[in-house]
Amino acid sequence: MKKYMNKLFMGSLAGVTLLVASCADDYLNTKPTDSVGASSTFETTTNAAMVINGIAQIMTTQQYSFSQGYCGENRIKSIYGEYMGKDFVYNQMAPGWAVIMNGDYFTRKATVYSAYPWYYYYTIIGNANAVIVNIDGAEGTEEERAFIKAQALTFRAYAYHMLMQLYTYRWQDTNGGTTNGVVLRLDETTGDMPLSPVKDCYDQIYTDCKDAIALYKSSGLNRNASHVWLPDLSMAYAVYARAALTRQDYQAALDNAKLARANHPLMTNDEYAAGFCKPNREWILGSYGDPTENQWYWTFGTQFACNGYYAGNTQYGAGAIDKELTDKIPDNDTRKALFLTVDKVAGFDLTDPGVMSQTQAYFVGDDIWDKASEYILSKTPSGLDDAYQAGYFYLGAQLKFWVFDTPGISYLCHIRSSEMVLIEAEANYFLQDPAKAQAALEELNAGSGRNPAYTCTKTGDGLLQEIIDYRGLELWGEGFSWFDYKRWNRDITRKSIADGGNVHVATAVTIKANEKNRWTWDIPEAETNYNGGIDIAAN
């Protein structure tokens, strides 16, 4: 047992190589395995490129060491990014999931919730390290070796940044980066290793991004434009921008966000309303989705698409947006049109239990149900199945995420250029340049056509709140809410239906930013038990 756990968590499959079996034309069905040695996997750049493709698939593959649904970014987005955040409402799940949604598990280091992100991201890191260590000897052109190494460095930086957000204090609580970070593995070794200081971890993320950027440029190569699941130069800039924002290095965040979106224009209104299930010009990174790679009931779309399996066959719905947020947004905003908000059912008394459930916030009256149904049907994108066929319509129900095949087939977006514009707005705010922060918001909201009438003249705390509100609206459901509120060091307060919100009473609470281990997940017990290099007393 100790040998198994040592392999699983001490480096989390560092040095694992990959078997390759072609399953779809564009996306290779590659799975981690110990049955092929590095010497054969990295004999050629063609084989090494398949390893990069395999890392991309890890991001949407069920990890069988864990229970159903633990399949990469899907799980991170939902449980860690949205369930615990401010803007995502999931009332049917609330009574059972309240301990997670209310942040009560951060110090429960023996649970799957503590263990999973650690295992998952170190799996990515371990595979990336194998590429970085071995690619220089691969047969192929120097340009190919440089490009593949850049991709591996980008994946490693992405994974380390996610670990830092989950398992370390927010930057302002780290005493200048001197508190414990994570285990900083940069090669294929799996022995005992201590936690590195937070500053060293961020420095490594920066270094990986800078090295990747230089290699992308020197290679002169790029990914196929349709292969959004593979890293490229834009992704390296985007990861750099994200990490710098989290580290409160606002100039670096600003500079890299601009570069990240340079070749990714903001999507049109039609693209925004097309279902978020296939890539468009705004996507910088996403995961592959196709019936030939069907993950069945473990996909994001199965549970969180408005025409996915849950919404079509159960009472759970597919998630709703917080009423407090949408109450602030003008009714003419294209994004607000993708939610079943109060304006869509004007004239109905939502405090009447004969109209809306006062515990779950779904509509029960025939007239309001018909009104909601009519609106939902009007928003079905061409060629897709209708939403919410199970007949449960929640206040705030989302019409943003759709699937194009059953039970939950869709591509899944991880990074897009709208996020980069919002990083620019936030960075400019903290750099004390309100005019440029306002201009970034106007570019996102008016310039894109999402709300052509939008202008911003707010300053001070009002400007920051505007950035927070529009980040919550623009990126709703994409896995950012909890991470953002942690970074901002802001309390999360959710209002019940009785108090004018739309949140189940089980999760209608205030979560203080300075409580609950400062929203930091403890290093999982499975790692500390078998990695003797970690000083548990100091952790």
Order of alpha helices (4+ residues) and beta strands (2+ residues): alpha-beta-beta-alpha-alpha-beta-alpha-alpha-alpha-beta-beta-alpha-alpha-alpha-alpha-beta-alpha-alpha-beta-alpha-alpha-beta-alpha-alpha-alpha-alpha-beta-beta-alpha-alpha
